[in-house]
Amino acid sequence: MLIGEVARRSGVSARMLRHYESLGLVRPSGRTGSGYREYSGEDIRRIFHIESLRSLGLSLREIGRALDDPGFTPSALVGDLVRRTRERIAAETELLTRLRRIDAADPAGWEDVLHAVALLQGLGSQSAGARQRAALAAAGEDPVPVEALVEAALGEAEPNVAGALRWALARSGGDGPALLARGLASPVAAVRGRAVLALAEMPGAESTAHLRDALADPDAAVRGYAALALGTRGVAEAVPTLVDMVVAGRNDTDAADALGVLAADPAAAERITTGLVDRLAHAATPAPARGRLTQALADVPGRAASRALAELAHDEDRAVALTAAYLLRLRAAR
């Protein structure tokens, strides 16, 4: 079969067939009386083998080794191809994400595109200072897409940079709460915690709903962040977690303050008092925790809290009794 017919049937151009021949990949088995290349059936099968291996991403040099080296084993090469393909997909995915974010910024001209690229590069910088500057700039007149801010906030471990990102997010509006809520499903507790801290700075019913969901998080720190935020918003569902924080001594001062805010509602004050007193009466509650629980009653108004303090003024634990008596005197002086 002559080269033109081979090209027509195989889909490989005559020029490429000549290139294969120059590399020694496939040589026509014969020549016609006029000196034209003549390909045998075996030659054509080899051409199809070459094309099949090219479709996997092998270079022509690698294809030559695969076809001509009797001792060649494909496992290492295939494994390398898998690695290279994954790297290429990751790079292409990163590029696609960047393009989508620039498109979402709706640039009016190339200056806007360059500005968006600079901010995105800043958010991904190795320098904490550069990331912080980019976060602060992102809340300016030419903000970057919220999705980019959310991704940066969920991955940021540097406190100052994280604070700047949360500040920018709180001013970005849009679908920030919904995007942050995806972080609550992360298997990494630190990521879930960052999501809650960012949601805590975003006003509105949607962020409050996501914070309520975080009260069921398996990590105590994440639950605590959510409870503190909900307490300042007057959400009584946070009370059990806040009481747990007082007992554990984890951000207990902030937790007691949040309980005081919630206690402004008489119904919530009753619930808070019951929760604190129940934990005080629990045999497993250690002495330091009982002291913190007693102090937490200070900002809870109402007769129930006063009665509880009156009883605690006669507690067997002298420190608890003295604290309760002091708090009673303060209440009487108001």
MITOR-909674 format. One line per field, with one value per residue (C-alpha): x negated, y, z. Coordinates in steps of 0.2 Angstrom, whole numbers, padded with zeros to 4 digits. Layout:
residues N
u <- [X ...] .
v <- [Y ...] .
w <- [Z ...] .
This chain:
residues 334
u <- [0000 -0007 -0009 0005 0017 0010 0013 0031 0035 0026 0029 0011 0004 -0009 -0020 -0019 -0022 -0038 -0042 -0039 -0051 -0065 -0064 -0064 -0047 -0040 -0049 -0040 -0044 -0046 -0048 -0039 -0049 -0048 -0055 -0039 -0037 -0026 -0018 -0014 0000 -0012 -0018 0000 0003 -0013 -0006 0010 0000 -0010 0006 0014 -0001 -0001 0017 0011 -0001 -0017 -0031 -0038 -0054 -0044 -0034 -0049 -0056 -0039 -0038 -0056 -0063 -0059 -0063 -0052 -0039 -0024 -0020 -0033 -0029 -0010 -0012 -0022 -0009 0004 -0006 -0009 0009 0014 0002 0009 0027 0023 0014 0028 0041 0032 0031 0050 0054 0044 0052 0069 0065 0059 0074 0085 0077 0084 0069 0072 0055 0038 0033 0047 0041 0023 0030 0040 0025 0014 0026 0029 0010 0008 0021 0011 -0006 -0018 -0020 -0008 -0010 -0006 0010 0016 0014 0023 0037 0039 0038 0052 0064 0061 0069 0063 0067 0062 0075 0082 0078 0059 0061 0070 0056 0043 0052 0055 0036 0028 0019 0011 0023 0020 0023 0038 0045 0043 0051 0066 0067 0067 0080 0092 0092 0093 0111 0118 0117 0103 0113 0118 0100 0094 0107 0098 0083 0093 0093 0074 0066 0054 0059 0048 0057 0074 0068 0063 0079 0089 0078 0081 0100 0100 0095 0108 0125 0142 0153 0143 0127 0137 0145 0128 0121 0135 0130 0112 0119 0119 0101 0091 0077 0079 0070 0080 0096 0089 0086 0104 0112 0103 0108 0126 0126 0123 0137 0149 0151 0156 0151 0133 0136 0131 0115 0111 0114 0102 0089 0090 0088 0073 0065 0064 0067 0077 0077 0084 0096 0102 0104 0114 0125 0128 0133 0146 0152 0160 0175 0184 0188 0170 0164 0174 0167 0149 0151 0158 0143 0130 0138 0140 0121 0117 0126 0118 0107 0094 0092 0075 0072 0065 0079 0092 0083 0085 0103 0107 0098 0109 0124 0119 0126 0142 0156 0172 0178 0172 0154 0155 0162 0149 0135 0143 0142 0124 0120 0121 0112 0099 0086 0080 0074 0091 0100 0090 0092 0111 0112 0102 0113 0129 0122 0119 0137 0144 0135 0141] .
v <- [0000 0017 0031 0041 0026 0023 0041 0041 0025 0028 0047 0050 0063 0058 0071 0063 0046 0052 0060 0043 0035 0048 0044 0025 0022 0014 0010 0004 -0014 -0012 -0001 -0001 -0003 0016 0018 0023 0018 0002 -0002 -0020 -0025 -0026 -0009 -0002 -0011 -0003 0014 0011 0005 0022 0032 0022 0026 0044 0045 0041 0055 0046 0055 0048 0043 0033 0025 0019 0011 0003 -0005 -0010 -0014 -0032 -0030 -0014 -0015 -0002 -0001 0013 0023 0022 0027 0042 0046 0046 0058 0070 0069 0073 0088 0094 0093 0102 0116 0117 0117 0131 0141 0138 0144 0160 0164 0161 0173 0186 0184 0185 0202 0208 0218 0233 0233 0226 0237 0229 0211 0215 0222 0206 0195 0205 0203 0185 0182 0192 0181 0166 0174 0165 0182 0185 0203 0202 0191 0204 0219 0209 0205 0223 0229 0216 0226 0242 0249 0234 0219 0201 0188 0182 0164 0168 0177 0162 0150 0161 0163 0144 0141 0155 0151 0167 0177 0194 0189 0179 0194 0204 0191 0190 0209 0209 0195 0204 0218 0208 0203 0191 0172 0173 0164 0150 0147 0148 0135 0122 0124 0117 0100 0099 0084 0096 0104 0120 0123 0122 0133 0146 0145 0148 0163 0171 0167 0176 0192 0191 0198 0191 0176 0165 0166 0163 0147 0141 0145 0135 0120 0122 0119 0101 0100 0086 0098 0107 0123 0124 0123 0136 0148 0146 0147 0164 0171 0165 0171 0189 0187 0182 0164 0154 0137 0142 0141 0122 0125 0141 0132 0118 0131 0138 0121 0117 0134 0136 0155 0154 0173 0176 0162 0170 0187 0179 0171 0188 0195 0181 0183 0199 0189 0183 0166 0163 0169 0155 0142 0149 0148 0131 0125 0133 0126 0109 0109 0115 0101 0088 0077 0076 0095 0100 0114 0126 0123 0126 0143 0148 0143 0153 0168 0166 0169 0186 0194 0183 0194 0187 0179 0162 0167 0176 0161 0150 0163 0163 0144 0144 0157 0142 0130 0118 0124 0140 0149 0146 0152 0168 0171 0169 0180 0194 0193 0194 0210 0217 0213 0221 0237 0239] .
w <- [0000 -0005 0007 0001 0003 0020 0025 0019 0028 0044 0046 0049 0036 0024 0032 0049 0041 0034 0051 0059 0046 0050 0068 0065 0072 0056 0040 0025 0022 0003 -0012 -0029 -0045 -0046 -0029 -0020 -0002 0000 0017 0022 0033 0048 0045 0045 0062 0069 0063 0073 0088 0088 0087 0101 0112 0107 0113 0130 0130 0127 0118 0101 0110 0123 0110 0101 0117 0121 0104 0101 0118 0122 0141 0142 0156 0155 0173 0177 0162 0164 0182 0177 0164 0178 0188 0174 0169 0187 0187 0171 0176 0192 0183 0170 0185 0193 0177 0174 0192 0190 0173 0181 0195 0184 0173 0189 0193 0176 0171 0160 0152 0153 0168 0177 0172 0178 0194 0197 0193 0205 0219 0216 0216 0232 0241 0236 0240 0252 0261 0275 0273 0254 0258 0271 0259 0246 0258 0263 0245 0240 0250 0241 0225 0214 0225 0220 0218 0235 0230 0230 0247 0255 0248 0256 0272 0274 0271 0281 0297 0301 0313 0306 0288 0293 0302 0286 0275 0287 0287 0268 0267 0279 0267 0251 0253 0239 0242 0255 0269 0257 0251 0269 0274 0262 0274 0288 0279 0279 0287 0295 0311 0308 0292 0300 0313 0301 0292 0308 0313 0296 0297 0314 0306 0293 0298 0292 0294 0282 0292 0308 0301 0297 0314 0322 0311 0318 0336 0332 0326 0333 0338 0354 0348 0333 0343 0355 0341 0335 0352 0356 0339 0342 0360 0354 0342 0355 0350 0365 0357 0361 0380 0383 0373 0382 0399 0394 0390 0407 0415 0404 0406 0388 0383 0399 0402 0384 0387 0403 0394 0380 0393 0401 0384 0382 0400 0395 0389 0405 0397 0392 0410 0418 0406 0409 0428 0427 0416 0428 0444 0437 0433 0450 0458 0447 0457 0443 0442 0449 0461 0449 0437 0451 0455 0436 0436 0451 0444 0428 0438 0441 0425 0425 0431 0440 0456 0451 0449 0466 0475 0467 0474 0491 0492 0486 0499 0511 0500 0507 0496 0504 0488 0480 0496 0497 0478 0479 0495 0486 0471 0482 0490 0472 0467 0482 0479 0462] .
